[in-house]
Amino acid sequence: MIVNVCYQLVTFINLNISDTSLPIYTFINKETNEIQDIRMSIKEYSEFKSDILERHFDQAPSLGDPVRLGLLKPSGAFNEVLSKIHERTPYSKLNENLSRNP
């Protein structure tokens, strides 16, 4: 059983080591608590079965821009760049945006 799982892992890793367009799935080994990242296609993932490895979610995916969501403010350096663009661009409305984000 363990040999079969190891063979599956080696096969997936060897086949997908050069293809960076495939998604990376994170698994945790139930016996050793070791976390492993495996790159495989969605089809391979749906067919992948293991008694030892379990899918592991360590963080929620980032789905938004923290500045636009209001969680972070733009840095002062970024605001300085925007003000220089505003100075050199006629009819620019960047000044209105800068006055809203102190």
C-alpha positions in Angstrom: 0.0 0.0 0.0 2.7 2.5 1.0 4.8 1.5 -2.0 1.8 2.2 -4.3 1.3 5.6 -2.9 5.0 6.4 -3.1 5.0 5.3 -6.7 2.0 7.5 -7.5 3.8 10.5 -5.9 7.0 9.9 -7.8 5.1 9.4 -11.0 3.1 12.7 -10.5 6.2 14.6 -9.5 8.3 13.3 -12.4 5.6 13.9 -15.0 4.8 17.4 -13.8 8.1 18.8 -12.8 8.6 20.9 -15.9 5.0 22.0 -16.5 4.3 25.1 -14.4 0.8 25.6 -15.8 -0.7 22.9 -13.7 -2.3 23.7 -10.3 -0.4 22.8 -7.1 -2.3 20.7 -4.5 -1.1 20.6 -0.9 -1.4 17.2 0.9 -0.6 16.2 4.4 0.8 12.7 5.2 -1.3 11.2 7.9 1.5 9.0 9.3 4.3 11.6 9.4 2.3 14.9 9.4 4.6 16.0 6.6 3.1 18.6 4.2 3.8 18.0 0.5 2.9 20.1 -2.6 2.1 18.1 -5.7 1.6 19.6 -9.1 -1.1 17.7 -11.2 -3.9 18.4 -13.6 -7.5 18.6 -12.4 -8.2 15.3 -14.0 -5.3 13.6 -12.2 -6.4 15.1 -9.0 -9.9 13.8 -9.4 -8.5 10.3 -10.0 -5.9 10.5 -7.2 -6.8 8.3 -4.3 -4.6 7.7 -1.2 -5.1 6.3 2.2 -2.0 8.1 3.5 -2.3 11.5 1.9 -5.1 13.9 2.7 -5.8 17.3 1.1 -4.5 20.1 3.3 -5.7 23.7 3.3 -3.4 25.9 5.2 -4.9 29.3 4.1 -7.8 30.7 2.3 -7.1 31.8 -1.3 -6.6 35.5 -1.9 -9.5 36.7 -3.9 -9.3 40.5 -3.7 -7.0 43.5 -3.7 -6.5 44.6 -0.1 -6.1 48.2 -1.0 -9.4 48.3 -2.9 -11.1 46.4 -0.2 -9.9 49.0 2.3 -7.8 46.6 4.3 -4.5 48.4 3.5 -3.7 52.0 2.5 -1.5 52.7 -0.5 2.1 53.5 0.5 3.4 57.1 0.5 5.8 56.2 -2.3 2.9 55.1 -4.5 1.0 58.3 -3.7 4.1 60.3 -4.6 4.2 58.6 -8.0 0.6 59.4 -8.6 1.1 63.0 -7.7 4.0 63.2 -10.2 1.8 61.7 -12.9 -0.9 64.2 -12.1 1.5 67.1 -12.4 2.6 66.0 -15.9 -0.8 65.0 -17.2 -3.2 67.7 -18.3 -6.9 67.2 -17.3 -5.9 64.4 -14.9 -8.4 63.5 -12.2 -5.7 61.8 -10.0 -5.8 64.8 -7.7 -9.3 63.9 -6.7 -8.3 60.3 -5.9 -5.2 61.5 -3.9 -7.3 63.8 -1.8 -9.6 60.9 -0.8 -6.7 58.7 0.3 -4.6 60.7 2.8 
